[in-house]
């Protein structure tokens, strides 16, 4: 993925760029809003990472102008502000995701990669997903593995659906809380892990190969690869 | 003094004084006019009557009788009537005046005022000097027939000295009253302005002292119960809130310093050690450092959330929410974790009116309480969440466990930031969970109560109750959410 990081703190930017490059992405970097706006207009990026507070042109205005120019590149806001209102403003400006500082790098990486995926598989109506021999149908809300039907609770189904939509990508606990449960806070206990292990016991337990894997220090992924 | 003259209240006073002075002057003028015009008219009427009587007499019986009557009348002393009858030749025929006043002929037959000096006579008829007199009168010429050549001149006047004295006295009185009104108004205005200024000054002095750094200063209350007193009470309440926030902030920064210094020191020491060690030691040090920094980040996040909630930002995102629905969703999220930890999660909800709040924040508060129960209710077996409608339309949300509980004396304490009971020092946690709950409760204008979950035979378990006001009974959710609400910690 080609990623543009617009962040005025040079050290944070360098840290982000390095991390993203190590994960195999091509990263450009702008230190203020105006340069960022120009670079976003000139380069063909797969994702934008935009700090909300920038010199010369703030992040929200920057993205608003890109969207007005017809640019649909997925964008993630980084912000020290995290209230629901700020989040809403970010989304209204055309942001696709919102991450509050301080954040852990794996969280950022997972979210940026999820954005890139959204773009490469645009919103065409996919109602069936499969990973290995695991298949789900969003319309009929059925789950099968090796043609054997598996019964899931509604929430378990939504959890699996989200993981399947982001197959082969790391999905963090926070992403699951935000997208499956719609909470924007992190519980202090391992509630998500327990849900995952319940789900795992239903889709992986009776089969040879485990598809739902834990990525240490980051989150989970569902993948057929080893 | 100059400041006093510039005050708003003094300016008002000036306007009032002017209005009053004009009113007094107008009233005085009216009174003066009415009184003296009437008296003056009466005098004139009496003179005209006398004149008519004399004229009739003259017409009926002729000049001789007129002379006699007038002589008789003039013989009375000091009843304020002056008479004079003179022959066509100018000779005085009767009367009690020595001569016709010079103004008489000039005024023709109209009324005129005149003054003269009259000899004063004592009881025995001896002259004892002269006195000035004011009088008003008129002359008329009596003719035997309309075309008679000669005429008798009759002059009648009445003494108006007393009236004139009264008139000038009244004029003086009215002027004095007007001046007194103005002066009194000014003095009262100055006194009033001074007392007002003194009270405003006391507010200003307090404000200055606070600006200079003494946040504990408050405006002295006079007990007057008026609008200034109300203003002072409100300002004092505002100052209390500011002081509370400032103290909170100071406490937080102290606590941050304390809570972050120890892990940072630990990291520094560990890294220094690792530099000297082998690869395995270095890897271990890095792993431990990563863990420490993650904990620090989550501490930071919690602190930021609390600060944001306490700044009142959340009030804008509030709407009527259904507590039972919120609780059901959270129970669904926590049920597996509770089961894994050996607890049964019991949810009891009653139909209740919606409350004014933020789903996100209330969920976070309940999540924190559930986290706490999972972490600290060691030896317990049940965690209960309940929503019920209370008396007076409040909606109560409670989370209870049957663990060791919190001793009554420490309940208020645990709501503060970073406080963890000694017993739980070793387990993980930032010590911010309950203070976040307390901040969320305050943002919602809800009361927060900690109590024993089980009171007998021996008290144990913790019951945390949030008492929300239902959405339809709230007048202004934003305003009351900002109002400080005391937290209570009480035993059942």
Interface residues (C-beta under 8 A of the other chain):
Chain A: X80 X82 X83 X84 X85 X100 X102 X104 X155 X181 X183 X184 X185 X186 X187 X188 X189 X190 X191 X193 X194 X195 X198 X217
Chain B: X290 X294 X297 X298 X300 X301 X304 X305 X308 X313 X314 X316 X317 X329 X332 X333 X334 X336 X337 X339 X340 X358 X360 X363 X364 X367 X368 X370 X371 X374 X375 X429 X430 X433
